[in-house]
Amino acid sequence: MRNKKYNLMPKIISLFFILFLFSIRVQAISNISIDLKTPIHKGIINDKKLNIDGEIKSILKLKSVYLYIDNEKIGQANLGELEFKENTYKT
């Protein structure tokens, strides 16, 4: 019984070591601010529920943005390979 226990420990240690070597660094973007330019005097967005959804390709690249008003999709921007320039996207 002791031989099996002693053979199992190096396998477990080597497994954790391999997982440590091949670990992937992941970083989440905590918040993305999107400014929408609309005519203020018309009250287009003021009285409606606005939802913005998006897809992030990597830390520095935003792939697409979807815009919903009252759960109805009204717009989409596919950004392709556009990268952050001073933390700002321009489309």
Secondary structure, DSSP 4 states (H G I P E B T S, - for coil): -HHHHHHHHHHHHHHHHHHHHT-----------------GGGTTTTTS-EEEEEEE-SSSBEEEEEEEETTEEEEEEE-TT-B-BTTB---
